Amino acid sequence: MTGVVGIVLVSHSAQVAAAVADLARRLAGSGDGVPVAAAGGTADGGLGTSADSTARAAREVDRGAGVAVLVDIGSAVLTVKALLAEGDELPEGTRLVDAPFVEGAVAAVVTASAGADLDAVVTAAEEAYGYRKV
């Protein structure tokens, strides 16, 4: 695969997804070149997740190096798993990442901005579970 890894942030809230995307981009500094898309809420603006907006976001950020999808809770996981099971809704190389939403998003964008491959981006996001705050 060539290109840069894309990042999709799936939340039950459009505002949360957009805010985490903005935070990750800003904290990454040089992450402006990393395609990050927020897929939050339902089509009518409510709380929930949308398979259509998730798939659209993944296609939007796909640059040929894979797409890392981070999710907030519950049905967001089920939405992405269903899309992955369908096989043709998401770009090739799309991976659901088991990571904390905010810390994982920052780690993923920072790592992708350094030119890392999909495996390294996924690993960095997953390692965010180990960040100690005390």
N, CA, C and O atoms as a GROMACS GRO file, in nm:
protein
  536
    1MET      N    1   0.084  -0.119   0.000
    1MET     CA    2   0.000   0.000   0.000
    1MET      C    3   0.089   0.125   0.000
    1MET      O    4   0.197   0.125   0.058
    2THR      N    5   0.042   0.228  -0.064
    2THR     CA    6   0.113   0.356  -0.065
    2THR      C    7   0.020   0.465  -0.016
    2THR      O    8  -0.100   0.442  -0.001
    3GLY      N    9   0.074   0.583   0.008
    3GLY     CA   10  -0.010   0.693   0.054
    3GLY      C   11  -0.004   0.706   0.205
    3GLY      O   12   0.084   0.650   0.271
    4VAL      N   13  -0.099   0.780   0.258
    4VAL     CA   14  -0.105   0.803   0.402
    4VAL      C   15  -0.229   0.733   0.457
    4VAL      O   16  -0.331   0.722   0.389
    5VAL      N   17  -0.219   0.687   0.580
    5VAL     CA   18  -0.330   0.621   0.647
    5VAL      C   19  -0.438   0.724   0.678
    5VAL      O   20  -0.409   0.831   0.730
    6GLY      N   21  -0.562   0.691   0.647
    6GLY     CA   22  -0.676   0.776   0.681
    6GLY      C   23  -0.734   0.734   0.815
    6GLY      O   24  -0.724   0.619   0.856
    7ILE      N   25  -0.796   0.830   0.882
    7ILE     CA   26  -0.854   0.806   1.014
    7ILE      C   27  -1.002   0.845   1.010
    7ILE      O   28  -1.036   0.954   0.964
    8VAL      N   29  -1.090   0.756   1.059
    8VAL     CA   30  -1.232   0.786   1.072
    8VAL      C   31  -1.269   0.775   1.219
    8VAL      O   32  -1.234   0.677   1.285
    9LEU      N   33  -1.339   0.875   1.270
    9LEU     CA   34  -1.384   0.877   1.409
    9LEU      C   35  -1.536   0.867   1.412
    9LEU      O   36  -1.607   0.957   1.368
   10VAL      N   37  -1.586   0.755   1.465
   10VAL     CA   38  -1.730   0.728   1.466
   10VAL      C   39  -1.781   0.745   1.609
   10VAL      O   40  -1.739   0.675   1.701
   11SER      N   41  -1.872   0.840   1.626
   11SER     CA   42  -1.930   0.867   1.756
   11SER      C   43  -2.082   0.873   1.744
   11SER      O   44  -2.136   0.892   1.635
   12HIS      N   45  -2.149   0.856   1.856
   12HIS     CA   46  -2.294   0.871   1.859
   12HIS      C   47  -2.336   1.018   1.847
   12HIS      O   48  -2.454   1.047   1.828
   13SER      N   49  -2.242   1.107   1.857
   13SER     CA   50  -2.268   1.250   1.852
   13SER      C   51  -2.183   1.314   1.743
   13SER      O   52  -2.061   1.298   1.741
   14ALA      N   53  -2.247   1.386   1.654
   14ALA     CA   54  -2.173   1.457   1.549
   14ALA      C   55  -2.076   1.557   1.610
   14ALA      O   56  -1.964   1.574   1.561
   15GLN      N   57  -2.118   1.624   1.716
   15GLN     CA   58  -2.034   1.723   1.780
   15GLN      C   59  -1.911   1.660   1.844
   15GLN      O   60  -1.801   1.715   1.836
   16VAL      N   61  -1.929   1.546   1.909
   16VAL     CA   62  -1.816   1.478   1.972
   16VAL      C   63  -1.716   1.431   1.865
   16VAL      O   64  -1.596   1.452   1.880
   17ALA      N   65  -1.766   1.369   1.760
   17ALA     CA   66  -1.677   1.321   1.653
   17ALA      C   67  -1.598   1.436   1.593
   17ALA      O   68  -1.478   1.425   1.572
   18ALA      N   69  -1.665   1.547   1.565
   18ALA     CA   70  -1.598   1.663   1.505
   18ALA      C   71  -1.496   1.724   1.601
   18ALA      O   72  -1.387   1.763   1.558
   19ALA      N   73  -1.530   1.732   1.729
   19ALA     CA   74  -1.438   1.791   1.828
   19ALA      C   75  -1.314   1.705   1.846
   19ALA      O   76  -1.204   1.758   1.856
   20VAL      N   77  -1.331   1.573   1.851
   20VAL     CA   78  -1.216   1.485   1.867
   20VAL      C   79  -1.128   1.490   1.742
   20VAL      O   80  -1.005   1.489   1.753
   21ALA      N   81  -1.189   1.496   1.624
   21ALA     CA   82  -1.112   1.510   1.500
   21ALA      C   83  -1.030   1.639   1.502
   21ALA      O   84  -0.912   1.638   1.468
   22ASP      N   85  -1.092   1.748   1.543
   22ASP     CA   86  -1.022   1.876   1.550
   22ASP      C   87  -0.909   1.872   1.652
   22ASP      O   88  -0.799   1.920   1.625
   23LEU      N   89  -0.935   1.816   1.768
   23LEU     CA   90  -0.834   1.805   1.873
   23LEU      C   91  -0.714   1.723   1.824
   23LEU      O   92  -0.600   1.764   1.840
   24ALA      N   93  -0.741   1.608   1.763
   24ALA     CA   94  -0.632   1.521   1.715
   24ALA      C   95  -0.548   1.592   1.610
   24ALA      O   96  -0.425   1.585   1.613
   25ARG      N   97  -0.615   1.660   1.517
   25ARG     CA   98  -0.541   1.734   1.413
   25ARG      C   99  -0.451   1.841   1.476
   25ARG      O  100  -0.333   1.852   1.441
   26ARG      N  101  -0.507   1.918   1.569
   26ARG     CA  102  -0.431   2.027   1.631
   26ARG      C  103  -0.314   1.976   1.714
   26ARG      O  104  -0.205   2.032   1.710
   27LEU      N  105  -0.337   1.869   1.791
   27LEU     CA  106  -0.230   1.816   1.875
   27LEU      C  107  -0.122   1.748   1.793
   27LEU      O  108  -0.006   1.743   1.835
   28ALA      N  109  -0.158   1.697   1.676
   28ALA     CA  110  -0.059   1.633   1.589
   28ALA      C  111   0.032   1.738   1.526
   28ALA      O  112   0.143   1.706   1.485
   29GLY      N  113  -0.015   1.861   1.519
   29GLY     CA  114   0.067   1.968   1.461
   29GLY      C  115   0.090   1.947   1.313
   29GLY      O  116   0.027   2.013   1.230
   30SER      N  117   0.178   1.856   1.280
   30SER     CA  118   0.205   1.829   1.139
   30SER      C  119   0.102   1.735   1.079
   30SER      O  120   0.119   1.686   0.968
   31GLY      N  121  -0.006   1.709   1.152
   31GLY     CA  122  -0.107   1.616   1.106
   31GLY      C  123  -0.202   1.672   1.002
   31GLY      O  124  -0.301   1.607   0.967
   32ASP      N  125  -0.174   1.794   0.952
   32ASP     CA  126  -0.261   1.853   0.852
   32ASP      C  127  -0.272   1.766   0.727
   32ASP      O  128  -0.374   1.769   0.658
   33GLY      N  129  -0.167   1.690   0.697
   33GLY     CA  130  -0.168   1.606   0.578
   33GLY      C  131  -0.238   1.473   0.598
   33GLY      O  132  -0.253   1.396   0.503
   34VAL      N  133  -0.281   1.445   0.721
   34VAL     CA  134  -0.350   1.320   0.750
   34VAL      C  135  -0.500   1.342   0.730
   34VAL      O  136  -0.559   1.430   0.792
   35PRO      N  137  -0.561   1.262   0.643
   35PRO     CA  138  -0.705   1.276   0.625
   35PRO      C  139  -0.781   1.218   0.744
   35PRO      O  140  -0.770   1.099   0.774
   36VAL      N  141  -0.858   1.303   0.810
   36VAL     CA  142  -0.937   1.263   0.926
   36VAL      C  143  -1.081   1.302   0.899
   36VAL      O  144  -1.109   1.416   0.861
   37ALA      N  145  -1.173   1.207   0.918
   37ALA     CA  146  -1.315   1.237   0.898
   37ALA      C  147  -1.394   1.198   1.022
   37ALA      O  148  -1.368   1.095   1.084
   38ALA      N  149  -1.490   1.282   1.056
   38ALA     CA  150  -1.581   1.256   1.167
   38ALA      C  151  -1.711   1.201   1.111
   38ALA      O  152  -1.769   1.257   1.017
   39ALA      N  153  -1.757   1.091   1.168
   39ALA     CA  154  -1.885   1.031   1.129
   39ALA      C  155  -1.966   1.015   1.256
   39ALA      O  156  -1.959   0.913   1.324
   40GLY      N  157  -2.043   1.117   1.287
   40GLY     CA  158  -2.117   1.114   1.413
   40GLY      C  159  -2.264   1.140   1.397
   40GLY      O  160  -2.307   1.215   1.309
   41GLY      N  161  -2.341   1.076   1.482
   41GLY     CA  162  -2.485   1.098   1.485
   41GLY      C  163  -2.558   1.032   1.370
   41GLY      O  164  -2.499   0.964   1.285
   42THR      N  165  -2.688   1.053   1.369
   42THR     CA  166  -2.773   0.995   1.266
   42THR      C  167  -2.798   1.098   1.155
   42THR      O  168  -2.764   1.215   1.169
   43ALA      N  169  -2.856   1.052   1.046
   43ALA     CA  170  -2.882   1.139   0.931
   43ALA      C  171  -2.973   1.256   0.966
   43ALA      O  172  -2.964   1.362   0.906
   44ASP      N  173  -3.061   1.236   1.065
   44ASP     CA  174  -3.153   1.343   1.102
   44ASP      C  175  -3.100   1.431   1.216
   44ASP      O  176  -3.173   1.512   1.272
   45GLY      N  177  -2.970   1.414   1.249
   45GLY     CA  178  -2.908   1.498   1.351
   45GLY      C  179  -2.920   1.447   1.492
   45GLY      O  180  -2.878   1.515   1.586
   46GLY      N  181  -2.976   1.329   1.510
   46GLY     CA  182  -2.992   1.273   1.643
   46GLY      C  183  -2.869   1.198   1.690
   46GLY      O  184  -2.768   1.190   1.620
   47LEU      N  185  -2.881   1.143   1.810
   47LEU     CA  186  -2.774   1.060   1.863
   47LEU      C  187  -2.784   0.921   1.804
   47LEU      O  188  -2.894   0.867   1.789
   48GLY      N  189  -2.670   0.863   1.771
   48GLY     CA  190  -2.667   0.729   1.713
   48GLY      C  191  -2.556   0.722   1.610
   48GLY      O  192  -2.475   0.814   1.598
   49THR      N  193  -2.552   0.613   1.537
   49THR     CA  194  -2.450   0.598   1.434
   49THR      C  195  -2.517   0.567   1.301
   49THR      O  196  -2.629   0.515   1.296
   50SER      N  197  -2.448   0.598   1.195
   50SER     CA  198  -2.501   0.578   1.060
   50SER      C  199  -2.399   0.500   0.978
   50SER      O  200  -2.285   0.543   0.960
   51ALA      N  201  -2.442   0.386   0.927
   51ALA     CA  202  -2.354   0.307   0.840
   51ALA      C  203  -2.319   0.386   0.715
   51ALA      O  204  -2.205   0.382   0.669
   52ASP      N  205  -2.416   0.458   0.660
   52ASP     CA  206  -2.390   0.536   0.539
   52ASP      C  207  -2.284   0.643   0.562
   52ASP      O  208  -2.193   0.657   0.481
   53SER      N  209  -2.295   0.718   0.671
   53SER     CA  210  -2.197   0.825   0.694
   53SER      C  211  -2.060   0.766   0.730
   53SER      O  212  -1.957   0.826   0.698
   54THR      N  213  -2.059   0.652   0.795
   54THR     CA  214  -1.932   0.587   0.828
   54THR      C  215  -1.862   0.540   0.700
   54THR      O  216  -1.742   0.564   0.683
   55ALA      N  217  -1.936   0.475   0.612
   55ALA     CA  218  -1.878   0.428   0.485
   55ALA      C  219  -1.832   0.545   0.400
   55ALA      O  220  -1.726   0.540   0.338
   56ARG      N  221  -1.912   0.651   0.396
   56ARG     CA  222  -1.876   0.770   0.317
   56ARG      C  223  -1.748   0.833   0.372
   56ARG      O  224  -1.660   0.873   0.296
   57ALA      N  225  -1.737   0.841   0.504
   57ALA     CA  226  -1.618   0.898   0.567
   57ALA      C  227  -1.494   0.814   0.536
   57ALA      O  228  -1.387   0.869   0.509
   58ALA      N  229  -1.508   0.683   0.538
   58ALA     CA  230  -1.394   0.596   0.508
   58ALA      C  231  -1.349   0.613   0.364
   58ALA      O  232  -1.229   0.617   0.336
   59ARG      N  233  -1.442   0.624   0.273
   59ARG     CA  234  -1.404   0.646   0.133
   59ARG      C  235  -1.338   0.783   0.116
   59ARG      O  236  -1.245   0.798   0.036
   60GLU      N  237  -1.384   0.881   0.192
   60GLU     CA  238  -1.331   1.017   0.184
   60GLU      C  239  -1.185   1.025   0.227
   60GLU      O  240  -1.107   1.101   0.168
   61VAL      N  241  -1.145   0.947   0.328
   61VAL     CA  242  -1.009   0.956   0.380
   61VAL      C  243  -0.914   0.853   0.320
   61VAL      O  244  -0.794   0.856   0.348
   62ASP      N  245  -0.965   0.764   0.239
   62ASP     CA  246  -0.882   0.658   0.181
   62ASP      C  247  -0.781   0.716   0.082
   62ASP      O  248  -0.820   0.776  -0.018
   63ARG      N  249  -0.652   0.699   0.112
   63ARG     CA  250  -0.545   0.745   0.024
   63ARG      C  251  -0.459   0.628  -0.023
   63ARG      O  252  -0.351   0.648  -0.079
   64GLY      N  253  -0.508   0.506   0.000
   64GLY     CA  254  -0.438   0.388  -0.048
   64GLY      C  255  -0.350   0.318   0.054
   64GLY      O  256  -0.293   0.213   0.023
   65ALA      N  257  -0.339   0.372   0.175
   65ALA     CA  258  -0.254   0.310   0.278
   65ALA      C  259  -0.336   0.245   0.387
   65ALA      O  260  -0.281   0.198   0.487
   66GLY      N  261  -0.466   0.241   0.371
   66GLY     CA  262  -0.554   0.184   0.472
   66GLY      C  263  -0.627   0.292   0.549
   66GLY      O  264  -0.591   0.410   0.545
   67VAL      N  265  -0.729   0.248   0.620
   67VAL     CA  266  -0.813   0.339   0.698
   67VAL      C  267  -0.829   0.279   0.838
   67VAL      O  268  -0.872   0.165   0.853
   68ALA      N  269  -0.796   0.358   0.939
   68ALA     CA  270  -0.815   0.318   1.078
   68ALA      C  271  -0.944   0.382   1.127
   68ALA      O  272  -0.962   0.503   1.118
   69VAL      N  273  -1.035   0.299   1.179
   69VAL     CA  274  -1.164   0.348   1.227
   69VAL      C  275  -1.168   0.332   1.378
   69VAL      O  276  -1.158   0.221   1.431
   70LEU      N  277  -1.183   0.445   1.448
   70LEU     CA  278  -1.197   0.444   1.593
   70LEU      C  279  -1.341   0.478   1.627
   70LEU      O  280  -1.403   0.563   1.563
   71VAL      N  281  -1.394   0.412   1.729
   71VAL     CA  282  -1.535   0.429   1.765
   71VAL      C  283  -1.547   0.463   1.913
   71VAL      O  284  -1.457   0.437   1.993
   72ASP      N  285  -1.663   0.523   1.948
   72ASP     CA  286  -1.680   0.558   2.089
   72ASP      C  287  -1.738   0.441   2.169
   72ASP      O  288  -1.666   0.384   2.252
   73ILE      N  289  -1.863   0.402   2.149
   73ILE     CA  290  -1.924   0.300   2.234
   73ILE      C  291  -2.019   0.210   2.155
   73ILE      O  292  -2.055   0.238   2.040
   74GLY      N  293  -2.057   0.103   2.219
   74GLY     CA  294  -2.162   0.010   2.177
   74GLY      C  295  -2.194  -0.007   2.032
   74GLY      O  296  -2.123  -0.075   1.959
   75SER      N  297  -2.303   0.056   1.989
   75SER     CA  298  -2.352   0.032   1.853
   75SER      C  299  -2.260   0.087   1.745
   75SER      O  300  -2.270   0.047   1.630
   76ALA      N  301  -2.171   0.177   1.781
   76ALA     CA  302  -2.072   0.223   1.683
   76ALA      C  303  -1.982   0.106   1.643
   76ALA      O  304  -1.946   0.091   1.526
   77VAL      N  305  -1.946   0.023   1.741
   77VAL     CA  306  -1.867  -0.096   1.713
   77VAL      C  307  -1.946  -0.189   1.621
   77VAL      O  308  -1.892  -0.240   1.523
   78LEU      N  309  -2.073  -0.210   1.654
   78LEU     CA  310  -2.156  -0.300   1.573
   78LEU      C  311  -2.174  -0.247   1.431
   78LEU      O  312  -2.176  -0.325   1.336
   79THR      N  313  -2.188  -0.116   1.416
   79THR     CA  314  -2.202  -0.056   1.284
   79THR      C  315  -2.080  -0.084   1.198
   79THR      O  316  -2.093  -0.126   1.083
   80VAL      N  317  -1.961  -0.062   1.254
   80VAL     CA  318  -1.839  -0.083   1.178
   80VAL      C  319  -1.818  -0.232   1.150
   80VAL      O  320  -1.777  -0.269   1.040
   81LYS      N  321  -1.845  -0.317   1.248
   81LYS     CA  322  -1.830  -0.462   1.225
   81LYS      C  323  -1.923  -0.509   1.114
   81LYS      O  324  -1.884  -0.592   1.032
   82ALA      N  325  -2.045  -0.458   1.110
   82ALA     CA  326  -2.139  -0.496   1.004
   82ALA      C  327  -2.088  -0.450   0.868
   82ALA      O  328  -2.096  -0.525   0.770
   83LEU      N  329  -2.035  -0.329   0.860
   83LEU     CA  330  -1.980  -0.279   0.734
   83LEU      C  331  -1.860  -0.364   0.689
   83LEU      O  332  -1.847  -0.393   0.571
   84LEU      N  333  -1.775  -0.402   0.782
   84LEU     CA  334  -1.660  -0.485   0.748
   84LEU      C  335  -1.705  -0.623   0.700
   84LEU      O  336  -1.646  -0.679   0.608
   85ALA      N  337  -1.811  -0.677   0.761
   85ALA     CA  338  -1.861  -0.808   0.722
   85ALA      C  339  -1.922  -0.806   0.582
   85ALA      O  340  -1.915  -0.906   0.511
   86GLU      N  341  -1.980  -0.694   0.543
   86GLU     CA  342  -2.039  -0.684   0.410
   86GLU      C  343  -1.932  -0.691   0.302
   86GLU      O  344  -1.959  -0.736   0.190
   87GLY      N  345  -1.812  -0.646   0.334
   87GLY     CA  346  -1.699  -0.663   0.246
   87GLY      C  347  -1.679  -0.560   0.136
   87GLY      O  348  -1.566  -0.542   0.091
   88ASP      N  349  -1.782  -0.492   0.092
   88ASP     CA  350  -1.764  -0.398  -0.018
   88ASP      C  351  -1.806  -0.255   0.016
   88ASP      O  352  -1.804  -0.168  -0.070
   89GLU      N  353  -1.844  -0.232   0.140
   89GLU     CA  354  -1.888  -0.099   0.180
   89GLU      C  355  -1.773  -0.008   0.221
   89GLU      O  356  -1.782   0.115   0.209
   90LEU      N  357  -1.664  -0.067   0.268
   90LEU     CA  358  -1.549   0.010   0.316
   90LEU      C  359  -1.430  -0.016   0.224
   90LEU      O  360  -1.420  -0.123   0.164
   91PRO      N  361  -1.340   0.081   0.214
   91PRO     CA  362  -1.221   0.062   0.130
   91PRO      C  363  -1.138  -0.058   0.177
   91PRO      O  364  -1.140  -0.093   0.295
   92GLU      N  365  -1.066  -0.117   0.085
   92GLU     CA  366  -0.976  -0.226   0.120
   92GLU      C  367  -0.874  -0.173   0.220
   92GLU      O  368  -0.824  -0.062   0.206
   93GLY      N  369  -0.844  -0.253   0.320
   93GLY     CA  370  -0.747  -0.210   0.421
   93GLY      C  371  -0.809  -0.129   0.533
   93GLY      O  372  -0.737  -0.060   0.605
   94THR      N  373  -0.940  -0.135   0.548
   94THR     CA  374  -1.004  -0.064   0.660
   94THR      C  375  -1.001  -0.154   0.783
   94THR      O  376  -1.033  -0.273   0.776
   95ARG      N  377  -0.961  -0.096   0.896
   95ARG     CA  378  -0.952  -0.173   1.020
   95ARG      C  379  -1.025  -0.102   1.134
   95ARG      O  380  -1.010   0.019   1.152
   96LEU      N  381  -1.102  -0.178   1.208
   96LEU     CA  382  -1.163  -0.130   1.332
   96LEU      C  383  -1.055  -0.137   1.439
   96LEU      O  384  -0.990  -0.240   1.457
   97VAL      N  385  -1.036  -0.026   1.511
   97VAL     CA  386  -0.928  -0.017   1.609
   97VAL      C  387  -0.986  -0.022   1.750
   97VAL      O  388  -1.078   0.054   1.782
   98ASP      N  389  -0.933  -0.110   1.832
   98ASP     CA  390  -0.974  -0.122   1.972
   98ASP      C  391  -0.887  -0.027   2.053
   98ASP      O  392  -0.780  -0.064   2.101
   99ALA      N  393  -0.935   0.096   2.068
   99ALA     CA  394  -0.857   0.199   2.136
   99ALA      C  395  -0.949   0.298   2.205
   99ALA      O  396  -1.066   0.311   2.167
  100PRO      N  397  -0.898   0.367   2.306
  100PRO     CA  398  -0.979   0.474   2.366
  100PRO      C  399  -1.002   0.582   2.261
  100PRO      O  400  -0.914   0.613   2.181
  101PHE      N  401  -1.120   0.639   2.261
  101PHE     CA  402  -1.160   0.728   2.152
  101PHE      C  403  -1.072   0.852   2.140
  101PHE      O  404  -1.019   0.878   2.032
  102VAL      N  405  -1.056   0.927   2.245
  102VAL     CA  406  -0.981   1.053   2.236
  102VAL      C  407  -0.830   1.027   2.227
  102VAL      O  408  -0.765   1.072   2.133
  103GLU      N  409  -0.776   0.956   2.324
  103GLU     CA  410  -0.632   0.930   2.325
  103GLU      C  411  -0.589   0.850   2.202
  103GLU      O  412  -0.484   0.876   2.144
  104GLY      N  413  -0.671   0.752   2.164
  104GLY     CA  414  -0.640   0.671   2.047
  104GLY      C  415  -0.641   0.752   1.919
  104GLY      O  416  -0.557   0.732   1.832
  105ALA      N  417  -0.737   0.844   1.908
  105ALA     CA  418  -0.743   0.930   1.789
  105ALA      C  419  -0.619   1.016   1.778
  105ALA      O  420  -0.563   1.030   1.669
  106VAL      N  421  -0.576   1.075   1.888
  106VAL     CA  422  -0.456   1.158   1.887
  106VAL      C  423  -0.335   1.074   1.848
  106VAL      O  424  -0.256   1.114   1.762
  107ALA      N  425  -0.319   0.958   1.909
  107ALA     CA  426  -0.206   0.871   1.878
  107ALA      C  427  -0.208   0.828   1.732
  107ALA      O  428  -0.103   0.824   1.666
  108ALA      N  429  -0.325   0.796   1.680
  108ALA     CA  430  -0.337   0.753   1.541
  108ALA      C  431  -0.298   0.865   1.445
  108ALA      O  432  -0.224   0.841   1.350
  109VAL      N  433  -0.346   0.986   1.469
  109VAL     CA  434  -0.316   1.097   1.378
  109VAL      C  435  -0.168   1.135   1.387
  109VAL      O  436  -0.105   1.160   1.284
  110VAL      N  437  -0.113   1.138   1.507
  110VAL     CA  438   0.029   1.170   1.522
  110VAL      C  439   0.114   1.066   1.448
  110VAL      O  440   0.207   1.102   1.377
  111THR      N  441   0.081   0.940   1.465
  111THR     CA  442   0.160   0.833   1.403
  111THR      C  443   0.144   0.835   1.251
  111THR      O  444   0.242   0.817   1.179
  112ALA      N  445   0.022   0.855   1.204
  112ALA     CA  446   0.000   0.864   1.058
  112ALA      C  447   0.074   0.984   1.000
  112ALA      O  448   0.125   0.977   0.888
  113SER      N  449   0.080   1.094   1.074
  113SER     CA  450   0.147   1.214   1.023
  113SER      C  451   0.297   1.193   1.007
  113SER      O  452   0.363   1.265   0.932
  114ALA      N  453   0.351   1.093   1.078
  114ALA     CA  454   0.492   1.061   1.065
  114ALA      C  455   0.518   0.966   0.948
  114ALA      O  456   0.632   0.927   0.922
  115GLY      N  457   0.411   0.931   0.876
  115GLY     CA  458   0.426   0.845   0.759
  115GLY      C  459   0.420   0.696   0.789
  115GLY      O  460   0.454   0.614   0.704
  116ALA      N  461   0.376   0.661   0.909
  116ALA     CA  462   0.370   0.520   0.948
  116ALA      C  463   0.265   0.445   0.868
  116ALA      O  464   0.171   0.503   0.814
  117ASP      N  465   0.282   0.312   0.862
  117ASP     CA  466   0.186   0.229   0.792
  117ASP      C  467   0.066   0.198   0.882
  117ASP      O  468   0.065   0.236   1.000
  118LEU      N  469  -0.032   0.129   0.827
  118LEU     CA  470  -0.156   0.102   0.900
  118LEU      C  471  -0.130   0.023   1.028
  118LEU      O  472  -0.189   0.054   1.131
  119ASP      N  473  -0.045  -0.078   1.023
  119ASP     CA  474  -0.018  -0.157   1.143
  119ASP      C  475   0.038  -0.069   1.255
  119ASP      O  476  -0.002  -0.085   1.371
  120ALA      N  477   0.128   0.021   1.223
  120ALA     CA  478   0.187   0.109   1.324
  120ALA      C  479   0.084   0.208   1.378
  120ALA      O  480   0.084   0.238   1.498
  121VAL      N  481  -0.003   0.258   1.293
  121VAL     CA  482  -0.109   0.350   1.337
  121VAL      C  483  -0.204   0.278   1.432
  121VAL      O  484  -0.240   0.333   1.537
  122VAL      N  485  -0.244   0.158   1.397
  122VAL     CA  486  -0.333   0.079   1.482
  122VAL      C  487  -0.267   0.050   1.616
  122VAL      O  488  -0.329   0.065   1.721
  123THR      N  489  -0.142   0.008   1.612
  123THR     CA  490  -0.069  -0.024   1.735
  123THR      C  491  -0.058   0.099   1.826
  123THR      O  492  -0.080   0.089   1.947
  124ALA      N  493  -0.025   0.213   1.769
  124ALA     CA  494  -0.014   0.336   1.849
  124ALA      C  495  -0.147   0.371   1.915
  124ALA      O  496  -0.150   0.407   2.032
  125ALA      N  497  -0.255   0.360   1.840
  125ALA     CA  498  -0.387   0.390   1.897
  125ALA      C  499  -0.422   0.292   2.008
  125ALA      O  500  -0.472   0.332   2.114
  126GLU      N  501  -0.395   0.164   1.985
  126GLU     CA  502  -0.427   0.062   2.086
  126GLU      C  503  -0.343   0.080   2.212
  126GLU      O  504  -0.390   0.054   2.322
  127GLU      N  505  -0.219   0.122   2.196
  127GLU     CA  506  -0.131   0.143   2.312
  127GLU      C  507  -0.179   0.257   2.400
  127GLU      O  508  -0.134   0.270   2.514
  128ALA      N  509  -0.268   0.339   2.349
  128ALA     CA  510  -0.321   0.450   2.428
  128ALA      C  511  -0.399   0.398   2.550
  128ALA      O  512  -0.421   0.474   2.644
  129TYR      N  513  -0.442   0.271   2.549
  129TYR     CA  514  -0.505   0.214   2.668
  129TYR      C  515  -0.410   0.216   2.787
  129TYR      O  516  -0.454   0.218   2.902
  130GLY      N  517  -0.280   0.214   2.761
  130GLY     CA  518  -0.183   0.209   2.867
  130GLY      C  519  -0.140   0.344   2.922
  130GLY      O  520  -0.061   0.349   3.016
  131TYR      N  521  -0.191   0.455   2.864
  131TYR     CA  522  -0.151   0.586   2.913
  131TYR      C  523  -0.197   0.604   3.057
  131TYR      O  524  -0.316   0.591   3.087
  132ARG      N  525  -0.103   0.634   3.143
  132ARG     CA  526  -0.134   0.654   3.284
  132ARG      C  527  -0.158   0.804   3.309
  132ARG      O  528  -0.088   0.889   3.255
  133LYS      N  529  -0.256   0.833   3.390
  133LYS     CA  530  -0.288   0.972   3.421
  133LYS      C  531  -0.257   1.008   3.565
  133LYS      O  532  -0.271   1.124   3.606
  134VAL      N  533  -0.214   0.911   3.641
  134VAL     CA  534  -0.173   0.938   3.779
  134VAL      C  535  -0.045   0.863   3.810
  134VAL      O  536   0.006   0.873   3.922
   0.00000   0.00000   0.00000
